[in-house]
Amino acid sequence: MRQPAVIHRYPNGLTLAVAPMPAMASVSAGVWVGVGGRYEDAALNGASHFIEHMLFKGTRRRSARDISEAVEGVGGYLNAFTSEETTCFFAKAPRQHLGTVLDVLTDLFLNSVFDPRDLATEREVIREEAAMYRDQPHHHVEELLNALQWPDHPLGRPLTGTEATLPRLTRERLLAFRRRHHVAPAILIAVAGACTPGECRRALARWVDRFSPGPRPECEPVRPRQNGPGVRLEHRRIAQTQLALGLRTCSRHDPRRFALRLLNVVLGENASSRLFQSLREERGITYHVGSALSFFQDTGDLVVTAGLEPGHLARALRLIVAELRRLKTQPPGAAELRRARDYVLGQMDLSLENSENLMMWLGEQWLGYGRLFAPESLRRALRRVTAAELRAAAEDFFRADRANLALVGPHRAGEVETLRRILARL
């Protein structure tokens, strides 16, 4: 049986969460900040992601190469990501190198020098990264959807920033953003694997007081104003149409999130789902179709994505809308609900066998909820969900005034009204 995670709070507001896994050969650690892209105003769009890049460029003790070699040279790896509400710097290595992992992560987080020459180089790297995403229609269509779904809001802006904002992200502005947002009460150090809480506290002892106190940052709330379905089309002469249909849902704190989690599996999360079976297996009009959930502090969405031949677009959208409407009017049968529940429970159990996944679980739970939920409490909540609650959640969220469709493909503006009429049937 896995040992429970241990939480340790320091006087300056920093939190340490440790999940011992004695049988593992590895240890995974992450420095998490409860700040991401939605904490940026329009002029600073891309700041969190830019800072993520800069923290790997060198500290007072280590060059960029030294940072990589310190972890990779002992058989581990090092990475980071920026999301809408969090940023995470993490590493995984053999268990005997816990001290090295924590030393490297805290050093890069606290001591990065932001050399102006590195800043100029990395700005070009980020431009290339953003260009890469724009050149991938399946990725770009989701950025178009975000802009349509969250207009004039940080959630609707690209995490990488834009050609207009990147030049404005000067060293002074990035450091000011970091001082204001990277404060100890917004930071969690999460560790999972073959370690003990005592080992982690000793390894961090010399670093703890270096994390600055301050009030935890707040983000701009979402105030949706939508009367009917939105459609945004970007014309490109490509072989496939990329489709992203978003439905605004609820926050991570809403009890309906458990019903949505199962509803998403029934709808499109795996190869047994209704969308996969209907569009791919039965009709062969797409190679990829699926759905995914995102939950934020005060809102969320369910997004259906598909790639298909342009001539199949209207038919595919009608089929997707038909499945959404069916979930609103007819609850899943007992066997389908059981399969969806067992899938979610099984995926959760398999994921938490891995030290990196468990470390990610600690970060997401603590920063998202301010507490760690025992896996068994989540299992109980999922087991309690009824078919009627799935149908009720579908009624609440699968509506035309919550629907937005983004498309990238060889289409013309004249098709937009046809697609909007299909969505209006929700």
DRENLOPA-566616 format. One record per residue (C-alpha): residue in one letter; residue number from 1; z, y, x. Coordinates in steps of 0.5 Angstrom, whole numbers, plus 500, padded with zeros to 3 digits. Layout:
DRENLOPA-566616
+---+-----+-----+-----+-----+
| r |   k |  zz |  yy |  xx |
+---+-----+-----+-----+-----+
| A | NUM |   Z |   Y |   X |
...
+---+-----+-----+-----+-----+
END
This chain:
DRENLOPA-566616
+---+-----+-----+-----+-----+
| r |   k |  zz |  yy |  xx |
+---+-----+-----+-----+-----+
| M |   1 | 500 | 500 | 500 |
| R |   2 | 498 | 507 | 503 |
| Q |   3 | 504 | 511 | 505 |
| P |   4 | 505 | 518 | 500 |
| A |   5 | 502 | 524 | 504 |
| V |   6 | 508 | 529 | 506 |
| I |   7 | 507 | 536 | 505 |
| H |   8 | 511 | 541 | 510 |
| R |   9 | 511 | 549 | 509 |
| Y |  10 | 512 | 554 | 515 |
| P |  11 | 515 | 560 | 514 |
| N |  12 | 509 | 564 | 515 |
| G |  13 | 506 | 561 | 509 |
| L |  14 | 502 | 556 | 513 |
| T |  15 | 502 | 549 | 510 |
| L |  16 | 501 | 542 | 513 |
| A |  17 | 499 | 536 | 509 |
| V |  18 | 499 | 529 | 513 |
| A |  19 | 497 | 522 | 510 |
| P |  20 | 499 | 517 | 514 |
| M |  21 | 494 | 511 | 515 |
| P |  22 | 498 | 506 | 520 |
| A |  23 | 492 | 501 | 520 |
| M |  24 | 487 | 505 | 521 |
| A |  25 | 483 | 506 | 528 |
| S |  26 | 482 | 513 | 527 |
| V |  27 | 485 | 520 | 525 |
| S |  28 | 481 | 526 | 521 |
| A |  29 | 484 | 533 | 521 |
| G |  30 | 481 | 539 | 518 |
| V |  31 | 483 | 547 | 518 |
| W |  32 | 482 | 549 | 511 |
| V |  33 | 481 | 556 | 508 |
| G |  34 | 482 | 557 | 501 |
| V |  35 | 476 | 562 | 502 |
| G |  36 | 469 | 562 | 501 |
| G |  37 | 462 | 565 | 499 |
| R |  38 | 465 | 567 | 492 |
| Y |  39 | 470 | 572 | 496 |
| E |  40 | 465 | 576 | 499 |
| D |  41 | 462 | 583 | 495 |
| A |  42 | 454 | 584 | 495 |
| A |  43 | 454 | 587 | 502 |
| L |  44 | 458 | 582 | 505 |
| N |  45 | 454 | 576 | 502 |
| G |  46 | 454 | 570 | 508 |
| A |  47 | 460 | 573 | 511 |
| S |  48 | 464 | 566 | 511 |
| H |  49 | 458 | 562 | 513 |
| F |  50 | 457 | 567 | 519 |
| I |  51 | 464 | 566 | 521 |
| E |  52 | 464 | 558 | 520 |
| H |  53 | 458 | 559 | 525 |
| M |  54 | 461 | 563 | 530 |
| L |  55 | 468 | 559 | 531 |
| F |  56 | 464 | 554 | 535 |
| K |  57 | 461 | 559 | 540 |
| G |  58 | 467 | 559 | 544 |
| T |  59 | 474 | 561 | 545 |
| R |  60 | 478 | 564 | 551 |
| R |  61 | 479 | 557 | 553 |
| R |  62 | 473 | 554 | 552 |
| S |  63 | 465 | 555 | 551 |
| A |  64 | 461 | 552 | 546 |
| R |  65 | 459 | 546 | 550 |
| D |  66 | 467 | 545 | 552 |
| I |  67 | 469 | 545 | 544 |
| S |  68 | 463 | 540 | 543 |
| E |  69 | 465 | 536 | 549 |
| A |  70 | 472 | 536 | 548 |
| V |  71 | 472 | 532 | 542 |
| E |  72 | 465 | 528 | 543 |
| G |  73 | 467 | 526 | 550 |
| V |  74 | 473 | 522 | 547 |
| G |  75 | 468 | 518 | 542 |
| G |  76 | 469 | 523 | 536 |
| Y |  77 | 465 | 528 | 532 |
| L |  78 | 466 | 536 | 530 |
| N |  79 | 463 | 539 | 524 |
| A |  80 | 465 | 545 | 519 |
| F |  81 | 462 | 547 | 512 |
| T |  82 | 463 | 553 | 507 |
| S |  83 | 463 | 552 | 500 |
| E |  84 | 464 | 557 | 494 |
| E |  85 | 471 | 557 | 494 |
| T |  86 | 473 | 554 | 501 |
| T |  87 | 471 | 553 | 508 |
| C |  88 | 473 | 547 | 513 |
| F |  89 | 473 | 546 | 520 |
| F |  90 | 474 | 538 | 521 |
| A |  91 | 474 | 533 | 526 |
| K |  92 | 475 | 525 | 527 |
| A |  93 | 477 | 521 | 533 |
| P |  94 | 480 | 515 | 535 |
| R |  95 | 487 | 515 | 534 |
| Q |  96 | 490 | 516 | 541 |
| H |  97 | 486 | 523 | 541 |
| L |  98 | 490 | 526 | 535 |
| G |  99 | 493 | 532 | 540 |
| T | 100 | 486 | 533 | 543 |
| V | 101 | 483 | 534 | 536 |
| L | 102 | 488 | 539 | 533 |
| D | 103 | 488 | 543 | 539 |
| V | 104 | 481 | 544 | 539 |
| L | 105 | 481 | 546 | 532 |
| T | 106 | 487 | 551 | 532 |
| D | 107 | 484 | 554 | 538 |
| L | 108 | 477 | 555 | 535 |
| F | 109 | 480 | 557 | 529 |
| L | 110 | 485 | 562 | 532 |
| N | 111 | 482 | 564 | 539 |
| S | 112 | 474 | 565 | 538 |
| V | 113 | 472 | 571 | 541 |
| F | 114 | 465 | 573 | 537 |
| D | 115 | 461 | 575 | 543 |
| P | 116 | 456 | 580 | 541 |
| R | 117 | 451 | 576 | 545 |
| D | 118 | 453 | 570 | 541 |
| L | 119 | 453 | 574 | 535 |
| A | 120 | 446 | 576 | 535 |
| T | 121 | 443 | 569 | 537 |
| E | 122 | 447 | 566 | 531 |
| R | 123 | 444 | 571 | 526 |
| E | 124 | 437 | 568 | 528 |
| V | 125 | 440 | 561 | 528 |
| I | 126 | 442 | 562 | 520 |
| R | 127 | 436 | 566 | 519 |
| E | 128 | 432 | 559 | 521 |
| E | 129 | 437 | 555 | 517 |
| A | 130 | 436 | 559 | 510 |
| A | 131 | 428 | 559 | 512 |
| M | 132 | 429 | 551 | 512 |
| Y | 133 | 433 | 551 | 505 |
| R | 134 | 427 | 556 | 502 |
| D | 135 | 422 | 551 | 505 |
| Q | 136 | 425 | 545 | 501 |
| P | 137 | 424 | 546 | 494 |
| H | 138 | 429 | 541 | 491 |
| H | 139 | 434 | 545 | 495 |
| H | 140 | 431 | 552 | 493 |
| V | 141 | 431 | 550 | 486 |
| E | 142 | 439 | 550 | 486 |
| E | 143 | 439 | 557 | 489 |
| L | 144 | 435 | 559 | 484 |
| L | 145 | 439 | 556 | 478 |
| N | 146 | 445 | 559 | 481 |
| A | 147 | 442 | 566 | 481 |
| L | 148 | 440 | 565 | 474 |
| Q | 149 | 447 | 562 | 472 |
| W | 150 | 451 | 567 | 475 |
| P | 151 | 448 | 573 | 475 |
| D | 152 | 451 | 579 | 479 |
| H | 153 | 456 | 575 | 481 |
| P | 154 | 458 | 572 | 488 |
| L | 155 | 457 | 565 | 485 |
| G | 156 | 450 | 567 | 484 |
| R | 157 | 448 | 569 | 491 |
| P | 158 | 446 | 564 | 497 |
| L | 159 | 452 | 562 | 502 |
| T | 160 | 448 | 563 | 508 |
| G | 161 | 447 | 570 | 506 |
| T | 162 | 440 | 574 | 505 |
| E | 163 | 435 | 577 | 510 |
| A | 164 | 438 | 584 | 507 |
| T | 165 | 445 | 582 | 508 |
| L | 166 | 445 | 578 | 515 |
| P | 167 | 443 | 585 | 519 |
| R | 168 | 449 | 588 | 516 |
| L | 169 | 454 | 583 | 518 |
| T | 170 | 456 | 586 | 524 |
| R | 171 | 462 | 584 | 529 |
| E | 172 | 467 | 589 | 526 |
| R | 173 | 465 | 587 | 519 |
| L | 174 | 466 | 579 | 520 |
| L | 175 | 473 | 580 | 524 |
| A | 176 | 475 | 585 | 518 |
| F | 177 | 473 | 580 | 513 |
| R | 178 | 477 | 574 | 517 |
| R | 179 | 483 | 578 | 518 |
| R | 180 | 484 | 580 | 511 |
| H | 181 | 482 | 573 | 508 |
| H | 182 | 484 | 568 | 514 |
| V | 183 | 491 | 569 | 512 |
| A | 184 | 497 | 563 | 513 |
| P | 185 | 498 | 562 | 505 |
| A | 186 | 491 | 561 | 504 |
| I | 187 | 490 | 556 | 510 |
| L | 188 | 492 | 548 | 510 |
| I | 189 | 492 | 544 | 516 |
| A | 190 | 490 | 537 | 513 |
| V | 191 | 491 | 530 | 517 |
| A | 192 | 489 | 523 | 515 |
| G | 193 | 489 | 517 | 519 |
| A | 194 | 493 | 513 | 524 |
| C | 195 | 499 | 519 | 525 |
| T | 196 | 506 | 521 | 523 |
| P | 197 | 508 | 527 | 520 |
| G | 198 | 512 | 528 | 526 |
| E | 199 | 507 | 527 | 531 |
| C | 200 | 502 | 533 | 527 |
| R | 201 | 508 | 538 | 527 |
| R | 202 | 509 | 537 | 535 |
| A | 203 | 502 | 538 | 536 |
| L | 204 | 502 | 544 | 532 |
| A | 205 | 508 | 547 | 534 |
| R | 206 | 505 | 552 | 539 |
| W | 207 | 500 | 554 | 534 |
| V | 208 | 504 | 555 | 528 |
| D | 209 | 506 | 563 | 529 |
| R | 210 | 499 | 565 | 531 |
| F | 211 | 497 | 564 | 524 |
| S | 212 | 498 | 571 | 521 |
| P | 213 | 502 | 572 | 514 |
| G | 214 | 499 | 576 | 508 |
| P | 215 | 497 | 576 | 501 |
| R | 216 | 493 | 570 | 499 |
| P | 217 | 486 | 573 | 497 |
| E | 218 | 483 | 573 | 490 |
| C | 219 | 476 | 572 | 488 |
| E | 220 | 472 | 576 | 482 |
| P | 221 | 473 | 572 | 476 |
| V | 222 | 467 | 570 | 472 |
| R | 223 | 465 | 573 | 465 |
| P | 224 | 459 | 570 | 462 |
| R | 225 | 454 | 574 | 457 |
| Q | 226 | 449 | 569 | 455 |
| N | 227 | 446 | 569 | 448 |
| G | 228 | 441 | 563 | 449 |
| P | 229 | 437 | 559 | 454 |
| G | 230 | 435 | 562 | 461 |
| V | 231 | 429 | 560 | 464 |
| R | 232 | 427 | 562 | 471 |
| L | 233 | 420 | 560 | 475 |
| E | 234 | 418 | 560 | 482 |
| H | 235 | 410 | 559 | 483 |
| R | 236 | 409 | 554 | 489 |
| R | 237 | 402 | 550 | 490 |
| I | 238 | 406 | 544 | 491 |
| A | 239 | 405 | 537 | 489 |
| Q | 240 | 412 | 536 | 485 |
| T | 241 | 415 | 540 | 480 |
| Q | 242 | 423 | 541 | 482 |
| L | 243 | 427 | 542 | 476 |
| A | 244 | 435 | 544 | 476 |
| L | 245 | 438 | 545 | 469 |
| G | 246 | 445 | 548 | 469 |
| L | 247 | 450 | 547 | 463 |
| R | 248 | 456 | 552 | 464 |
| T | 249 | 462 | 548 | 463 |
| C | 250 | 470 | 549 | 465 |
| S | 251 | 474 | 550 | 470 |
| R | 252 | 478 | 545 | 475 |
| H | 253 | 484 | 546 | 471 |
| D | 254 | 481 | 545 | 464 |
| P | 255 | 484 | 538 | 461 |
| R | 256 | 477 | 537 | 459 |
| R | 257 | 475 | 536 | 466 |
| F | 258 | 476 | 528 | 465 |
| A | 259 | 472 | 527 | 460 |
| L | 260 | 466 | 531 | 463 |
| R | 261 | 467 | 526 | 469 |
| L | 262 | 466 | 520 | 465 |
| L | 263 | 460 | 524 | 461 |
| N | 264 | 457 | 525 | 467 |
| V | 265 | 457 | 518 | 469 |
| V | 266 | 454 | 516 | 463 |
| L | 267 | 449 | 522 | 463 |
| G | 268 | 446 | 521 | 470 |
| E | 269 | 450 | 520 | 476 |
| N | 270 | 448 | 513 | 478 |
| A | 271 | 442 | 508 | 477 |
| S | 272 | 446 | 505 | 470 |
| S | 273 | 446 | 512 | 467 |
| R | 274 | 442 | 514 | 461 |
| L | 275 | 437 | 519 | 465 |
| F | 276 | 435 | 514 | 470 |
| Q | 277 | 434 | 509 | 465 |
| S | 278 | 430 | 513 | 461 |
| L | 279 | 426 | 517 | 465 |
| R | 280 | 425 | 513 | 471 |
| E | 281 | 426 | 506 | 469 |
| E | 282 | 423 | 506 | 462 |
| R | 283 | 417 | 511 | 463 |
| G | 284 | 416 | 512 | 470 |
| I | 285 | 415 | 519 | 470 |
| T | 286 | 420 | 521 | 476 |
| Y | 287 | 422 | 518 | 482 |
| H | 288 | 429 | 522 | 483 |
| V | 289 | 433 | 524 | 477 |
| G | 290 | 441 | 525 | 476 |
| S | 291 | 446 | 530 | 475 |
| A | 292 | 452 | 532 | 478 |
| L | 293 | 459 | 536 | 477 |
| S | 294 | 462 | 542 | 480 |
| F | 295 | 469 | 545 | 478 |
| F | 296 | 471 | 552 | 480 |
| Q | 297 | 477 | 556 | 479 |
| D | 298 | 475 | 559 | 473 |
| T | 299 | 469 | 556 | 471 |
| G | 300 | 464 | 550 | 472 |
| D | 301 | 457 | 547 | 471 |
| L | 302 | 454 | 540 | 470 |
| V | 303 | 447 | 540 | 473 |
| V | 304 | 441 | 536 | 472 |
| T | 305 | 436 | 535 | 477 |
| A | 306 | 429 | 532 | 477 |
| G | 307 | 423 | 532 | 481 |
| L | 308 | 416 | 530 | 478 |
| E | 309 | 409 | 531 | 477 |
| P | 310 | 407 | 538 | 474 |
| G | 311 | 404 | 535 | 468 |
| H | 312 | 410 | 531 | 466 |
| L | 313 | 415 | 537 | 466 |
| A | 314 | 415 | 539 | 458 |
| R | 315 | 416 | 531 | 457 |
| A | 316 | 421 | 530 | 462 |
| L | 317 | 425 | 536 | 459 |
| R | 318 | 424 | 534 | 452 |
| L | 319 | 427 | 527 | 454 |
| I | 320 | 433 | 530 | 458 |
| V | 321 | 435 | 535 | 452 |
| A | 322 | 434 | 529 | 447 |
| E | 323 | 440 | 525 | 451 |
| L | 324 | 444 | 531 | 452 |
| R | 325 | 444 | 532 | 444 |
| R | 326 | 445 | 524 | 443 |
| L | 327 | 451 | 525 | 447 |
| K | 328 | 453 | 531 | 442 |
| T | 329 | 452 | 526 | 436 |
| Q | 330 | 454 | 519 | 438 |
| P | 331 | 460 | 517 | 442 |
| P | 332 | 458 | 512 | 448 |
| G | 333 | 460 | 505 | 446 |
| A | 334 | 466 | 501 | 449 |
| A | 335 | 462 | 497 | 454 |
| E | 336 | 458 | 504 | 456 |
| L | 337 | 465 | 508 | 457 |
| R | 338 | 468 | 502 | 460 |
| R | 339 | 463 | 502 | 466 |
| A | 340 | 463 | 509 | 467 |
| R | 341 | 471 | 509 | 468 |
| D | 342 | 470 | 503 | 472 |
| Y | 343 | 465 | 506 | 476 |
| V | 344 | 469 | 513 | 477 |
| L | 345 | 476 | 509 | 479 |
| G | 346 | 472 | 504 | 484 |
| Q | 347 | 468 | 510 | 487 |
| M | 348 | 475 | 514 | 488 |
| D | 349 | 479 | 507 | 491 |
| L | 350 | 473 | 506 | 496 |
| S | 351 | 473 | 513 | 498 |
| L | 352 | 480 | 514 | 500 |
| E | 353 | 480 | 508 | 504 |
| N | 354 | 476 | 512 | 509 |
| S | 355 | 481 | 517 | 514 |
| E | 356 | 476 | 523 | 513 |
| N | 357 | 475 | 522 | 506 |
| L | 358 | 482 | 522 | 505 |
| M | 359 | 483 | 528 | 509 |
| M | 360 | 478 | 532 | 505 |
| W | 361 | 482 | 530 | 498 |
| L | 362 | 488 | 533 | 501 |
| G | 363 | 484 | 539 | 502 |
| E | 364 | 481 | 540 | 496 |
| Q | 365 | 487 | 538 | 492 |
| W | 366 | 492 | 543 | 495 |
| L | 367 | 487 | 549 | 495 |
| G | 368 | 484 | 547 | 488 |
| Y | 369 | 491 | 546 | 485 |
| G | 370 | 496 | 548 | 489 |
| R | 371 | 499 | 541 | 489 |
| L | 372 | 497 | 534 | 491 |
| F | 373 | 496 | 529 | 485 |
| A | 374 | 497 | 522 | 486 |
| P | 375 | 491 | 518 | 485 |
| E | 376 | 495 | 513 | 480 |
| S | 377 | 496 | 520 | 476 |
| L | 378 | 488 | 521 | 476 |
| R | 379 | 487 | 514 | 474 |
| R | 380 | 492 | 514 | 468 |
| A | 381 | 488 | 521 | 466 |
| L | 382 | 481 | 517 | 466 |
| R | 383 | 484 | 511 | 463 |
| R | 384 | 486 | 515 | 457 |
| V | 385 | 480 | 519 | 456 |
| T | 386 | 476 | 516 | 449 |
| A | 387 | 469 | 516 | 447 |
| A | 388 | 471 | 521 | 442 |
| E | 389 | 473 | 526 | 447 |
| L | 390 | 467 | 525 | 451 |
| R | 391 | 463 | 527 | 445 |
| A | 392 | 467 | 533 | 444 |
| A | 393 | 466 | 535 | 451 |
| A | 394 | 459 | 534 | 450 |
| E | 395 | 459 | 539 | 443 |
| D | 396 | 463 | 544 | 447 |
| F | 397 | 458 | 545 | 453 |
| F | 398 | 451 | 542 | 452 |
| R | 399 | 449 | 548 | 448 |
| A | 400 | 443 | 553 | 448 |
| D | 401 | 447 | 559 | 450 |
| R | 402 | 450 | 555 | 456 |
| A | 403 | 444 | 552 | 459 |
| N | 404 | 439 | 555 | 464 |
| L | 405 | 433 | 552 | 467 |
| A | 406 | 430 | 553 | 474 |
| L | 407 | 423 | 551 | 476 |
| V | 408 | 419 | 551 | 483 |
| G | 409 | 412 | 548 | 482 |
| P | 410 | 405 | 550 | 480 |
| H | 411 | 407 | 553 | 474 |
| R | 412 | 405 | 559 | 470 |
| A | 413 | 409 | 564 | 467 |
| G | 414 | 406 | 562 | 460 |
| E | 415 | 410 | 556 | 460 |
| V | 416 | 416 | 559 | 460 |
| E | 417 | 417 | 560 | 452 |
| T | 418 | 415 | 553 | 451 |
| L | 419 | 421 | 551 | 456 |
| R | 420 | 425 | 556 | 452 |
| R | 421 | 424 | 553 | 446 |
| I | 422 | 425 | 546 | 448 |
| L | 423 | 432 | 548 | 451 |
| A | 424 | 433 | 552 | 444 |
| R | 425 | 434 | 545 | 441 |
| L | 426 | 441 | 544 | 444 |
+---+-----+-----+-----+-----+
END
